[in-house]
Amino acid sequence: ANRLLTMIEQLLMLAKLTGEEKIRHVPQLINHQILSIVEIFQTLAMQKNISLKLLNNNKAAINATPHTIDTVIGNLLSNAIKYTPAGGQVTVNSYTDDGFVFIEVTDTGSGLTEQQQEQIFNRFERLDKHANIDGVGIGLSIVKEFLKINNGHLSIKSEPGNGSQFKIKFKAIDTKNIKHSDDKLILVKQLAQNALLETDIKQTFVNSTGQKSNDTILIIEDNDDMRQHISDSLKAHFHCLL
């Protein structure tokens, strides 16, 4: 339910932005947002035994639609931690150079081929090698659309077996007289929670069913098709009453 809620909220947010006659960009400082996002994901990283570090976080500002940074960086960081094995490392690096703001999210995961680097931005696209991790394949397509309407650019540096680096580029603006955003980062918190659920759900299910093969369960569901689907999913492990 949480994953569906997060997906729907992101799609509605994107539909609202792209449906407006004139897209509204507002000046915003991003270093405080980035720090908050990294702090929110620290709990998830610790539970997965992953080192999450913020290397640089220079003071910088951009013109963008509301929730751009938390949506883009939240989705990238969620994926980086979700697809990095235990003992790995994820880093976030934000800096300015030659009139642009760069934000890098780097992981020590399994890496991507050139073909996979194109595939991952397709909506609802899931790579075969990620079949053991739950997800709906929408996060990076949302990132792509948000960057498009905010004149941002994303580049990927990745090789199979050597991890991946996602680099975001925005045009920088003057930081004077711009206040910190008071966004509550609710979406980022949901993304962090979902990443933990999607990482652990398969293993949890295997463990619980493996220990209760002789138990009887009662399935109560008023939709005939859904009731039968639940029964079909569980009958190999439980004796099901409908």
Salt bridges, closest charged atoms under 4 A:
ASP70 OD2 - HIS67 ND1 3.42
GLU104 OE2 - LYS167 NZ 3.52
ASP134 OD2 - ARG3 NH2 3.77
ASP134 OD1 - LYS202 NZ 3.53
ASP183 OD2 - HIS67 ND1 3.91
GLU198 OE2 - ARG3 NE 3.51
GLU198 OE1 - LYS82 NZ 2.49
ASP224 OD1 - ARG227 NH2 2.84
ASP232 OD1 - LYS235 NZ 3.49
